[in-house]
Structure formats: C-alpha cells, structure tokens
Amino acid sequence: MVAVQAALETRMLLRHGEQLLLTVIIPTLLLVLFSAVDIVDTGEGERVDFLAPGVLALAVLSTAFTGQAISTGFERRYGVLKRLAATPLPRWGLMCAKTCSVLVIEVLQVALLVGVALALGWSPAGGAAGAVAVLLLLLAGTAAFSGLGLLMAGTLRAEATLAAANLVFVLLLVCGGVVVPLDRFPGGVQAVLELLPISALSEGLRAVLQEGTALPWAELGVLGAWAVLALGLAARFFRWE
C-alpha cells in the first residue's frame, strides 16, 4: 500500500507544472545564472564550486518543504487526507509514502543539478567518503524540511500555507547561504543564520564538496536537531481535517 501510494504521489508531483517550476527549473536557472554572471562575490575559486552545494540544498528545500507543504495543505483543505484516513492505508503509511515521493524527486533533482554543475566546470571534492557524508546531510535535511512542511500544512489554512511557504523559500534563498555567503552578513546576524536548517545544509555540503571535509558534525547536528523538533511537532499538532 505504501509503495502504491508513493508512486501515486510521485506521479502527481511530476504532473504539477508549478511544482516542477519550483523544484527543477528555478534551482537550475539559479545555478547557471550565478555561475555565468558575477552577480555575487563568492570568494576565491570558481563560482560554480561555491554555488553547486548551495543549489543542491535549495533543491531539498523546494521539494521537502515548500512543495510538500503546499500540496499537503490543499489536500487537507479539499478533504483528500480525510478520505485517505478512512482507507486501509494507515496514517504512518501515508507519511512514509509522501517521504518516499520526496526522495524520488530529490534523486532526479540531484542528478540534473550535478550534471549541469559538471558541465559548468564544477570539480567536487570528497571522493567516496564525501559521497557518504553528502547522503547523510541530504537525508537529515530532507527529514528537517519535511517535518517543517508538514507542520505548516497541518496547522495553517491552505491559502496561508501557500503564501508562507513561498515567502520562506525566498527568504531562505537569500539569507540561507545558498547564493550569498553567510560571511557577507553582520556578525550577530550571521550567528543566527548559521542555526537555520538551510544554512546548515548548504554549509555542510560546501564543507564536503568544496573543502573536502570528511563529515561536518556541527552542521549535521543542527539538521538532526531540526528534524527531531519539526517531526515531533508535526506528529503532535497536524490536523487531518
């Protein structure tokens, strides 16, 4: 049942034009644009080496948080979740199916963005150990953003979720270390921004893929804390009707 529902959720996401714009086209355009044009000072080295990890983090944000929050919010509004709750599919099964769907979309996103980044001259560091570290960071980031997305979708009205999710996406794009280095912000602001899940994910990926760090424990710990908090709150306060 979980596999069938996951396949359905994936097909629905792939057929949704607005979701594809958010999850695929925007991250790809940002990667190409900011790599080709010197809009933001990314420090020493090739711009794509700085941008690629940040855009990968943005892809996780767009799918696990923004896209999932909006789709789940409107499913809740139109009574889809209420009807699914009356089927043999358990609620935990529905959450697992949505998570599997998010992971499938993320695999496609990562494959596309890595291919584009390599074509632009990206030279990732880390090797095999780095690949494992990247996988752990992406899974922790997915858990954190999924929890936050479900918490928003399960507590706010669909229209409020739509507005809030898109606003958060734009704010985190600008202030989360995705395309603008965190050290460009004032010291006090930077210390706060480093605690955000998007900052932890983008900086953690950058530490592995740009600097060759084996495993960024600090960033992974921040993501783990957000995941536990967000998923716990979502499980506690999510309203199915």
Beta strands, then each sheet from edge to edge (+ up, - down):
end
